[in-house]
Amino acid sequence: MSKSYNILFLCTGNSARSILGEVLATTLSHGRFVGYSAGSQPKRFVHPLALKFARGVGYPLEKLRNKSWDEYCVEGAPRMDFIITLCDSVAGESCPYWPGHSTSVHWGFADPAAVDSGDAAMIHAFGQVEMGLRNRIELLLDLPIEKLDHFQIKEKLQSIHHRLKFR
């Protein structure tokens, strides 16, 4: 088997978008990627709809918890190959120093947990984020990462997001 890559998904609360990213990267890649998630100001719980989604794809729920991004900046933490911010506010924050030479990009999505126009609307919003992340991660999986340098990977990851953003 080829190299396994660590990918960290970040959003402010680490309760919805970044959790979905962690689950999708891990389950879709069949070992090629190990997904992680964290937040700059993690909430106290993982959103129930994110847990429901994870359960539905067979992801071990005991692995899901809200984490601060500081957990990935200490000695002994997994080294991240890719860091993807998923909300505009965290993308604009001063991020901590990440050990190694991670490729960082921004794939902005609205927070599905912030939808307050009823359960059906929130379920729809979670579905939209899940589909958007799934499409991007599937394209990421098609990239010949081993043959690309840091700058080419960053450009391709940005291109994936922009190409799908306006569909």
C-alpha positions as CSV (number, residue, x, y, z in Angstrom):
1,M,0.0,0.0,0.0
2,S,1.2,3.5,-0.7
3,K,1.8,6.3,1.9
4,S,-1.1,7.3,4.1
5,Y,-1.7,11.0,4.4
6,N,-3.0,12.9,7.4
7,I,-5.6,15.6,6.7
8,L,-6.9,18.0,9.3
9,F,-10.3,19.8,8.8
10,L,-10.8,23.0,10.8
11,C,-13.8,25.1,11.6
12,T,-14.5,27.2,14.6
13,G,-16.7,24.9,16.7
14,N,-15.5,21.5,15.6
15,S,-19.1,20.2,15.8
16,A,-20.3,19.8,12.3
17,R,-18.3,20.7,9.1
18,S,-14.9,19.6,10.3
19,I,-16.4,16.4,11.8
20,L,-18.0,15.6,8.4
21,G,-14.6,16.2,6.8
22,E,-12.8,13.8,9.2
23,V,-15.4,11.1,8.6
24,L,-15.5,11.4,4.8
25,A,-11.7,11.6,4.3
26,T,-11.2,8.5,6.4
27,T,-14.1,6.4,5.0
28,L,-13.9,7.3,1.3
29,S,-10.1,6.9,1.0
30,H,-9.9,3.3,2.3
31,G,-6.7,4.0,4.2
32,R,-5.1,6.5,1.8
33,F,-6.0,9.4,4.1
34,V,-6.6,9.6,7.9
35,G,-9.0,12.3,8.6
36,Y,-8.7,14.5,11.7
37,S,-10.8,17.5,12.9
38,A,-10.4,20.4,15.3
39,G,-11.7,23.9,16.0
40,S,-10.3,27.2,17.2
41,Q,-13.1,27.4,19.8
42,P,-14.5,23.9,20.0
43,K,-18.0,23.5,21.3
44,R,-18.9,21.1,24.1
45,F,-20.5,18.5,21.8
46,V,-20.5,17.0,18.3
47,H,-23.7,18.0,16.6
48,P,-26.3,15.1,16.6
49,L,-26.7,15.3,12.9
50,A,-23.0,14.9,12.4
51,L,-23.0,11.8,14.7
52,K,-26.0,10.4,12.8
53,F,-24.1,10.8,9.5
54,A,-21.0,9.2,11.0
55,R,-23.0,6.3,12.3
56,G,-24.7,5.9,8.9
57,V,-21.3,5.4,7.1
58,G,-20.0,3.1,9.8
59,Y,-17.4,5.5,11.3
60,P,-16.5,4.6,14.9
61,L,-18.4,7.2,17.0
62,E,-15.9,6.8,19.9
63,K,-13.3,8.6,17.7
64,L,-15.5,11.7,17.4
65,R,-15.1,14.5,20.0
66,N,-14.6,18.2,19.9
67,K,-11.0,19.1,19.9
68,S,-9.0,22.3,20.0
69,W,-6.5,22.8,17.1
70,D,-3.9,23.1,19.9
71,E,-3.9,19.3,20.2
72,Y,-2.2,19.1,16.8
73,C,0.6,21.6,17.6
74,V,2.3,19.6,20.4
75,E,5.1,17.2,20.3
76,G,3.8,13.7,19.6
77,A,0.8,14.8,17.7
78,P,0.2,13.4,14.2
79,R,2.0,15.4,11.5
80,M,-0.5,16.8,9.1
81,D,0.1,16.6,5.4
82,F,-3.0,18.7,4.5
83,I,-4.9,21.3,6.5
84,I,-8.3,22.4,5.2
85,T,-10.2,25.2,6.8
86,L,-14.0,24.9,6.2
87,C,-15.3,28.2,7.6
88,D,-14.4,31.8,6.7
89,S,-13.9,32.8,10.4
90,V,-11.3,30.2,11.2
91,A,-9.5,30.8,7.8
92,G,-9.1,34.4,8.9
93,E,-7.7,33.6,12.4
94,S,-4.1,33.4,13.3
95,C,-3.5,29.7,13.1
96,P,-1.0,28.0,15.4
97,Y,2.3,26.7,14.1
98,W,1.8,23.3,12.5
99,P,4.8,21.0,12.7
100,G,6.0,19.8,9.3
101,H,5.3,21.3,5.9
102,S,1.5,21.0,5.6
103,T,-0.4,22.1,2.5
104,S,-3.1,24.5,3.7
105,V,-6.2,25.5,1.7
106,H,-9.6,27.0,2.4
107,W,-12.8,25.2,1.3
108,G,-15.5,27.5,2.7
109,F,-18.9,26.1,3.7
110,A,-21.8,27.7,5.6
111,D,-22.3,26.2,9.0
112,P,-25.2,23.8,8.8
113,A,-25.6,23.8,12.6
114,A,-26.5,27.5,12.4
115,V,-29.6,27.0,10.3
116,D,-32.5,28.0,12.5
117,S,-35.5,27.7,10.1
118,G,-36.5,24.2,11.3
119,D,-35.3,20.6,11.4
120,A,-36.0,20.0,7.7
121,A,-33.9,23.0,6.7
122,M,-31.0,22.0,9.0
123,I,-31.1,18.4,7.6
124,H,-31.0,19.8,4.1
125,A,-28.0,22.1,5.1
126,F,-26.1,19.1,6.5
127,G,-26.8,17.2,3.3
128,Q,-25.4,20.1,1.2
129,V,-22.2,20.3,3.2
130,E,-21.8,16.5,3.2
131,M,-22.3,16.4,-0.6
132,G,-19.9,19.3,-1.2
133,L,-17.2,17.7,1.0
134,R,-17.7,14.3,-0.6
135,N,-17.3,15.7,-4.1
136,R,-14.1,17.5,-3.2
137,I,-12.6,14.6,-1.3
138,E,-13.4,12.2,-4.2
139,L,-11.5,14.6,-6.5
140,L,-8.6,14.8,-4.0
141,L,-8.4,11.0,-4.1
142,D,-7.9,11.1,-7.8
143,L,-4.8,13.3,-7.6
144,P,-1.4,11.7,-8.1
145,I,-0.2,13.3,-4.9
146,E,3.1,11.4,-4.9
147,K,4.0,13.0,-8.2
148,L,3.1,16.6,-7.2
149,D,5.1,19.2,-5.3
150,H,3.7,21.3,-2.5
151,F,2.7,24.2,-4.7
152,Q,1.0,21.9,-7.3
153,I,-1.0,20.2,-4.7
154,K,-2.1,23.5,-3.2
155,E,-3.1,24.8,-6.6
156,K,-5.1,21.6,-7.4
157,L,-6.9,21.6,-4.0
158,Q,-7.9,25.3,-4.5
159,S,-9.0,24.5,-8.1
160,I,-11.2,21.6,-6.9
161,H,-13.0,23.9,-4.4
162,H,-13.5,26.8,-6.9
163,R,-14.6,24.5,-9.7
164,L,-17.3,22.9,-7.5
165,K,-18.2,26.0,-5.6
166,F,-20.0,27.6,-8.6
167,R,-21.8,24.5,-9.8
